[in-house]
């Protein structure tokens, strides 16, 4: 016993001496900012040859290094900026480092032990810098493995496909802008409905994404993953852009800097942006799609340690929809299935083209107005506090009919969906960094609360002349989701350990009936960074997606907060200086899948399992030429099914995107890209199939300091493809009985647009 006590005392003394030695090291602090906008540069890499130490800046541009010397030379690198080498002394309180814009060079990318999104940030920063975007749809398609489809006119939220999910309009993907939730809980058109059309793409500074349920800050809808956009705090230039193209397409966009250079240098920025869009689309019955967006942002420093940001935006849109067309309406003798699942040939009483419309009453309109106030405070002693308040007022009206006369052979199956809502919310986060010698412990505690109130949410049966027949659902919804979380991250040498957990409380109220529910979601992430060229990681965690309040109160055999359990085993690798590879093996178990019916209900879809492989490759072939490739494989199945059964309708199994992008010194830039979606089951028995497609796009620009000319061509090869397909039991006029068959919305044919922009 005495011997054991002596050994323990010896170990304690050695540990104490080690910590003391660690604290005896010199502390180097700094902040990295953009030379033009004076805004922080996140994920800038800070390295020194002394003890081969490295770190990256946080989202405020701050960094800290512990070194055993009084003077050190730091190398600061970040993709798209010129490298900077700086000799600094430890007695300087904080070194301010400005980076100048430069050419994009993958050689500057170094893998560092940053938590989770650091590796994905490399992909997003590269793609956003190289590939021009002029719509929110373009922004979403930048995420590797994420596919979208529009099937009821251009104004409705896109259908989202990712990681073996038909995620409907956002049920399994948490989407946000500047911390403002985009997903609409208990939306009349689909749980988690995420309409991103209020976002003007030119205002986006960065975006980050994560796949799987491994992120403590992310709560509801984070099963397949999350996607967050951050808008610019400051403009490096003002601009006006004009676009015109086929199908009576036009767009005008402007961003105007409102303050002087002196104000920027003092930490105050303000700008406004607006856009107007119009198109008829390729359809015989023109969409008359109109959208107006207005956005403004103001940021300023309140003293030396507080940053205030105020954001406001509004958008309004209206459109007509061609809708979905049964296969038999455009092809004679197409396959269908009977009530027993047996295939047979069916003839259609009508013959129309792929871009025709059967029910011209379909279409909709929507508005959304947002306000965000955020205060970020440096409380000193490596302690920061974030407080954010947000508000949204939202309206939505839609007429839809995908079954035609299947249920009501006299009046038709026209449905009207309506809702108006207010959404209030708060996000708060307190973060403390502790430097323990060569180790860094980052502790975060967060609180979020969101309240949704809808007025007269209604799902009604109407005629094609909008005459009211009866209500399927009608009532007010009140819903609250309050979450608290604790997150701990320890960085020590080549290792990073992260553990966290969040507790979410839900209150559902529909037609004055209420139900409460709580859920706990633990997470763990482990990373090993072998060197600046190789990192291995393991992620595991629990997430969830909430159910619609109407279904919760109705208790139709549905779980209120079905859990998702997942794991990723992956790597980030730079085998050569200009090649970057991210790859992961993943698994996800979902306690209950949600299936949406034609009557707007959510049916229990059973337990599901998904597993797959994600690979993303970025390669710089020359100083001016870049290649990218994303390959995503998934095996989605019902968990309780036998082998070779239990398919999940429309769930993607094999997707790929890629292309070549170039930037020449003379101002010519652009790229050729493709997207491939493999054919997949159209129903759970795989007796119907949704066709795959391979579509290529081309973008060319000539960019100078004061102006830019460009042309973009969607579907360069004029491929015949279906943007959306789904199984529908429909009946056309003249048919004796409903037919179970795939219906589709045709994809855009060759579509060219011209653009001119002026910078000032």
N, C-alpha and C positions, 0 to 999 in steps of 0.2 A: 504493500500500500504506500509506504514511504517512498519507494522508487517511482511509483506512478505519479505521486505528487510532485516529485522533483522534475520528472519529464514534462509534466503539464506546465509547471512554472517556467521551465526553460523555453517551451514553445510560446508561452505568453510573452516572455521577454523578447524573443526573436520577432514575434508579430508586432509588438509595440515599437521595437527599433525600426522595423520595416516601414510601419506607418509614419514614424517620425522622420525617417529618411525621405519618404515620399513627400511629406509636407515641406521638407527643407528645399525641395526643388523650386525653381523660379517659375512664376506664372506669367504667361504671355497671353494677353487679351487683345482682340481686335474686332473690327467690323468691316465687311466687304460690301461696297455699293456700286451701282452702275454710274459711270462717269457723266452720262447725259441726264438721266432721270433722277439721280441721287437716291434711287430706291435700293433696298437690300437685295443682295444676290444670294439665294438659297442654294445649298448643296455645292458651293464653291469648295474646291479641294485645297487644303492647306498642308504642305509637307515640309519637312526638314530632314537633312541627312543625319542629324544628331539623334542617335538611338532609333533611327528610322521611324520617327513619330509622324503621325498624320491625323487629320480630323477634317470635318466638313462644317460649313456654316449652317446655322439653323434658319428658320424662316424669317428671322429678323436680321440676318446677315452676320450674326455674332459667332465668334469661335473662341476657344481657350485651349492652350497647350501647356503642359508641365514639362520643363526641360532642366537638366542639371548644369546649365551655363547661364552667364549673365547676358550674353549677346548671341543671336542666332540669325541665320539667313533663311527666310521663308520663301517657298515657291507657291504662288497662288495661281491655280488654273481653273477654268470653267469653259465648257463647250460654247463656242460662239463669241468668246472674248480672247483678247491677247494675253498670253502668259505674263505674269509679273513676278519679279524677284526682288525681295526687299529685306534689308538688314535692319533688325529691330533690337531694342534693349528691353529687358524685363522690367525696368523701373518706370517705363511709360505706362500710364494708367490704362489707356486703350488706344490702339493704333487704328486710324481710319485709312482704309485701302480702297482706292477707286480702280475699277477695271474698265478698259476701253473695248468697244465692240470690235470684233475681228472675224476672220473666216471660221467656219465650222470645221473642226478637226477632231476626229474620233480618237486620235492619239492622245489628246488631252484628258480623255476620260480615264479616271483611275477608280478602282473599286475600293470603297472605304466601309468600315463597320458602322453603317447607319441603319436604323430600324426600318424594315419593311419596304416603304415606298421609295427609298433611295435608289434601288436598282431600277424600278419602274420609271422613276423620274428621268433617268438617262434616256429611256425609250421615248417618253412623252416629249421631252425637250427637243430631241433630235427630230422627231416626226413633225412637231408643231413648227419648227424653224424651217424645215425643208419643203413641206407640202402645203401649198396655199389652200386656205379654206374660205368659203364665203357663205356658209350656212351652218346651223347647229347640227344638221345631219352629218356634214363633213367632219365636224368636231367629234361626234360619237364614233364615227367609223375609224378614227385614228387609234382607238383602243384595240390592241391585238386580240383577235378572236371575237370581237363584238360586231354583230350584223344587225341591221334594222330593216324594217319593211313598212310601207305605207299602203293601207288598203281601203281607206274610207275618205279620200281627199287629202290634200296636203296639209290641212290645218290641224288634224288630230295627232296626238302623240304617236310616235312610231312604235311598232311591235319590236321587241328587243329579243335577240337570240345570243346567248353567251354560255360557255361551259356546259353544254348539253342541256341548257334550259331554253324552252320557249317561255321567256320571262314575261309574256303578255306585254303590258305597257310599263312595267317597272316593278312587278310583284317581288322579284328576286334580285333587283339591282338598286342599291341606295344611291340616288343622284342628288347632288347639291351644287349650289353656286354661291361662293363666298360664305359658306356656312348656312345658307338659306335652303331648307328642304324643297326639292322640286317634286318629289313623290307626294301624291294626294292620298291620304289615308281615307278609306271608305268612300272612294270615288264611285259615282254611279256607273261609269264605264269600265271600271276594273280596279282592283285593289292595288295601290301604289302607283297609280297613273302618273307618269312623269313626262309632262309636256314641256320641252326645253325651247320652244320657239320664241320665248321672250328674251333669249340670250342673243345679243349681237356678237357674231364671232370675232370681229376685229377688236372688241374690247377685252378679249381673253388674254391674260398674261401667261398663265401656266395652267396645266391640269394634271391631276394625279389620280391614279386608280389603284385598286388592289383587288385581287381575286380571292374568293373564299371568305369565311367568317372569322377572320383573325385579328380584327382591329378594334381595340377597346372603345375608341371614340364613336364608332359606327354602331348604331342600334338596329332599328326596324328595317326590314327589307334587305339586310346585308347577309345573303346566303350565297349567291353566285359571286357577289363582290360589291364594290362601291366605285363611284365616279364623281369627282369633285372638280369644279372649275373655279379658278381665281381670276377676277377681273383686274385690269391694270389700275394701280394707284396713280400713275402719272403717264402722260403721253410723251414720246420722244419727238412727235411731230403731229400736226393736224392734217386732215385729209378729207377729200370728197371723192367718191367713187360712183361711176355710172356703169350699168350693165344692161345689155339687151340681147335677146336670143330668140330662138324658134319658139313656136307655140305662144306667141304674144307675151313673151317673158320680159320683164323689166325690173330693175332694182336700182335704187339710189340710196347711198349710205354716206353719212358724214360724221366725223369726230373732230370736235373743236376744243383746243386748249384755251382755257379762260383766264389763266394767270400768267404773270411775267416770269422770266428766268430768275430774277431776284427772289421772288416768292418761293420758287422751287428750292433754291439754295437754302432758304430758311425753313424748309420742311413743309410748305403748304402747296397743295395741288388741287386743281378743279378742272373738270372737263365734262362735256355733254356729247352724246352720240345718238343718232337716230337713223332709221332705215324704213323704206317703203318697198314692198314686194308685190308683184302681180304676175300671174301666169294662168293660162288656160290648160296647161298640160297637154299631153298628146291625145287626149280623149275626144271622141266625136262630140260628146256633150261637154263643152268646155267647163273647167272647174271654177273659173272666175275667182281664183284664190287670191285674196287680198290680205296683207298683213302690215301693220304699222307698229314700230317699236321706238321707244324713247328711253334713254338711259342717262343718268348723271351721277357723278361721284366727286366727293370732296374729302380731302385728307389734310390734317394739320397736326403739328406738334403742340401739345399743351404743356409748356415747360420743357425740360430736358428729357423727361422720363415717361411721358404719356402721349400716345398717338391716337387721335380720334379719326374715325372714318364714317362718313354718312353716304349712303347709296340709296337712290330711288330709281324705279323703272316702271314702265307701263307698256302693255301691248294689247292689240285688238286684232282679231282675225275673223274672216268668214270665207266659206267655200261651198261649192257643190261637189258631190261625190259620184263618180261613175259606179262605185260599188264592186262587189264580187260577182263574177259570171260563172255559172255552172259549165263544166267542160262540154256537156252535150249541146250547149247553145251555139258553139262555134265549130263543132266537129261531129260529123254523122257517125252513129254507131259506136259511141264511146262507152267505156266500161263503167259500171255502177255495181252496187251490192244490194242484195235484198235483206229482209229482216233476219235471215239466218246466216248472213255473212257470205253468201255465195255470189260470185260474179255473174253478170249477164250484160247483154248489149242493150242499149237504150237509144231511141231516136228522139230528137227534140222537135216539138211542134214549131219552133222558131229557129231561124238561122241569122246570126249577127256576127259582126267582126269582133276581134280581140279588144278593141278600144271602145266598144259600144257601151250603152247603159240600158239596163232593163227597168229600173225604178228611178226616174228622174227626180223624185222627191227627196232623195238622200242628200245630206250635207249638214253643215253646222256653223256655229260661231262661238267664239270664246274670248274672254278678256282676263287679264291678270295684272294687278298693280302691287308692287313690292316696295317696302322700305326697310333699310337695315342701318342700325347704329352700332358701331363697335368701338370699344375703348381698350387699348392694349397698354398695360402699365409695367414699367420696370421698377420693381420694389427694392432693387439693389440686393446685394448678397446672393446673386444668382437666382433670384426669385422673380417670376413674371406672373401677371394676372391678366386674363382676357375676359371681357364682359361683352356680350352681344345681345341686342334685342332686335326682333324682326316682326314684320306684319305683312300679310297678303290678303287682298280682296280678289275673289275669283268668281267668274261666271262661266257656264258651259251649257250649250244646247246642241243636241245632235239628233238627226233623223236617220235611221238605219233600217235596212231590210235585206237580209242575206238569204232568207228562206222563201220570200215572195208570197206564195199562197199555200204553203204546206200546212199551216195550222188553221187558217181562216180562208176557205176557198172563195168566200164572197167579198169580204172587205180587204183581204190581204194581211200581211204580217208586219206592216210598218210599225216601228217603235220610235217613240220620242223619249230622249233622256235629257233631264234638266237638273242643274244644281247651281246654287249660289252659296258661297262660303266666305267666312272670315277665318284667318289663321294667325294666331299670336304665338310667339315663342321666345325662349331665352337659352343661350349657350354660355356657360362659364367654365373656366379652366384655370387652375393654379398649378404652376410648375416650378419645381425646385431642383437645381443642379448641385450636387455635392462632388467635389474633386478630392478623391481619396488617393493621394499619390498618383500612380499611373492609371488608376481606375476612375470612372465617372459613373455616378449613380443619379439617374434622372427620375424624379418622382412627380406624378401628376394626379390630381384629383379633379373630377369634372362633374358638372351638373347641367342637365338639359331638360327643358320642359316645353311641351307644345300642346296648344289647345286649338281644336277645330270645331267650328260651329257652322252647320249648313242650314239653309232655309228652304223648305219645300222641295227636298230631294225627291225626284219623281222619275219613274220608269213606266211609260204608258203605252197602251195600244191605240193607235190612231189610223186613220185612212191616209191614202196618198195625198189627199187634199187637206191633211192635217186636222181632220175632224176627230175630236176626242171620242173614244169608244169606252175604254175602262183603264183603271190603274192596275199595274202589276205590283208596283211598290210606290209608296208615297209616305213622307214623314221627315221630320227634322232629326239631324244627327248631332250629338255632342260627344266629343271624344278628347281625352287627355292621355298623353304619354309623357311620363316623367322618368328620367333615368339618371343614375349616379354611377360613377365608375372610378376605379383606382388602378393606376398603371405604374409599374416599376421597371426601369431598364438599367442594367448594369453593363458597362463597357469596360473590359479589362484585357489589355493586350489584343490578341487576335479573336477573342471571344466576345459575343454579345448575348445577354440573356434578358428576355422580356417576359414578364408575367403580368396579367391584369384580369380584371373581372368587372362586369357591369350588372346593375340591378335595374330592371325596367318595370314600371307600374303602369297599367292601362285601366282607364275607365271608359266603358262603352255605354252610350245612351241612345236609344232609337225609340221614337214615339213614347217617350217618358218611361221606358223600361230600361233598367241598367244592369251592368255586370262588371265586376272588377277582376283583374288578373295580374300576376307578377311572374317574372322570369329572370333567372340568373344565367349569365353567359360568361364563363371563364375562357381565357386565351393564354397561349404560351408560344413564344417565338425564340428560336436559338439560331445564332449565326456564327460561323467560323470563317474568318477572313485570312486565308493562308498568306496572301500577299496582295499587291496592288492589281493583280491580274486574275485572282481566283477567290471566289467566296461560295461557301456551301450554306444552305439554310434548311431549317425544319420549322414548319408552322402547324399549329393545331389549335382548334378552338370550336366553340359553340356559338351559333347565331340563331336568328329566327326571322320569320315574316309574320306579321299580325294578320288576323282575319278582318273582313269587312264587318262593321258594326251591325249592319242589317242581318248578316248571317249569324253573328255571335248571339244576338238577341233571339233570332229565330231558332238557333241551336239545331241546325239541320245535319247533325252527325259530324260536325266539323270541329277540329281543335281550334282553340282561340289563338294560341301562340305556338304553333308547331315549330319544333326545334330543328336546326341543321347542325350536323357534326361533320367537321372536315379536317383534312390534313394535306399539306404540301411538302414535298421533298424536292429541293431545287438547287440550282447553281447559277451564278453569274461568272462569266469567264471571258477573258481576253487572251486567246491563244497567241495572237499577234497584235501589234499596237493598234491597227485600224480595224479590228474585228471584235464585235461585242455580241455575246451570246447569253440569252436567258432561257433556261429550260426548267420544267417542273413536271413531276409526276404527282397527280392529285386524286383525292377521293372525297366524296361528299354523300352523306346520308341525310335524307329529309324525312322528318317524322310524318308529314302529310303534304302531298302535292295538292295545289288548287287547280280545279278544272272549271272553266267558265262555260255556262250554258247559253243557248240562244235567248232565254228569258231573263238573262242578267243575273242569274243565281250563281253561287259558287258551290260546286259539288265536291265531296271528298274524293280525292284522286288516289288515295292509298299511300303507303310508304314507298319511297324511291331511293335508288342507289345510282350514283354516277361515279365514274372513274375515267381518267384520261391523261393526256400528255399535251403540254403547251411548249412550243419552241418559238423563240423570236431571235432573229439574227439581223444585225446591222453591220454593213461592211463598206468602208470607204475605198473605192476602187482607184481613185485618183484625187487630187486636191479639189477637183470640181465635180466628181461623180460619186454618187452614193447608191447603194443597193439595200433593200430591206426585204425580209421574208418572215412571215408568220404562218405557222402550221399548228392547228388545234384539232386534236382527236378526242372523242368522248364516247363513252358507252352508257347511255341513260336507260334505265330499266325500272319497272316496278319491283320492289324488293321481294315481294312474296310470289313472284311468278316463276314458272318452270323455265328450263333452258329454252332459248330461242323463242320465248313469248314475252308478254308484258312490255311491249314497246310503248314509248311515250310519243304521242302525236306531235309532229313538227319539231321535236327536239333535235338540234343539229348534232351530227356525228363526226363530220369532217369538214372543216373550213380552212381556207387559206387566203391570205392577202399578201401582196408584195409589189415591188416596182423598182424603177430606176429614177432617181432625182438628180438634177444637175444645177450648178450655180457657176456661171462663167464670170470672169472679171469684167467683161464688157457689158454686163447687165442682163444678159440673156439667161433665163432660168426657167425651170419647170420640171415636168416629170410624166412618166407613163406608169400607170398602176393597174392592178387587176384585183378582183375579188371573186373567190370561188366558194360556192356552197354546194355540197354534195347532196344528191337526192336522199330523202329520208322518209320514214313512215308517216303516212297521212292520218293513220288512226292506230289504236292500240293493238290491233291484230295484224297490222302491216298488210292488209288486203288492199289498201289504197296507198298511193305514194305521192309525195310532194316532189315535184321536179327540181333538180339542182340547176345551177347556172354558172357561167363564167363570163364576166363582164369586164371590159377594159375602159379606162378613162385617160384622157390626155389633157395636160395643162401646160401652156407656154406663156411666158411673160418677158417683157423687155422693161427693166427697171432702172431708172435714173434717180438722181437726188430729188428732183422736183416733180417727177411724173412716172407713170407706169402704164403700159399697154399690155393687154392679155387676151388670150382666147382659151376657153375650156370646152372640152367635148366629152360629154358623158356617152358611154356605150359607143366607143369609137368604131367598132366592127359591126355595129347595127345588129347585135345579137337578139334573137327572139327569145325572151325570157319572161318568167312570171315573178314579179316582186313578192307576191304573197299568195299562199294557197292554204286552204283549210277544208276539212270535211264538213259538208252541209247537207242536211236533209231538206231538199227544196222541191217546190212544185211551180212550174211555169204555167201560164194560161194555156189551156188546151190539153194539159196532161191529166190523165185519169187519177193518178196517185203520186204521192211524194216519192222522190228518188234520192238515195243515199250516194253521194258522189263528191268529188273534189270540185270546189269553186276557186276561182283565181282572180287576181288583179294583175293586169299586164304590166310588165316593166317598161320603163322609158326606152324608146328607140334612140337612134342617133340624135343627139341634142347638143347644138353648138351655141355658145354665148360669147359675146365680145365685152371687154371691160376696159375702161380708162379711169385712171385715178390721178389726182393732183395732190401733192404734198406741200405743206407750207407751215 
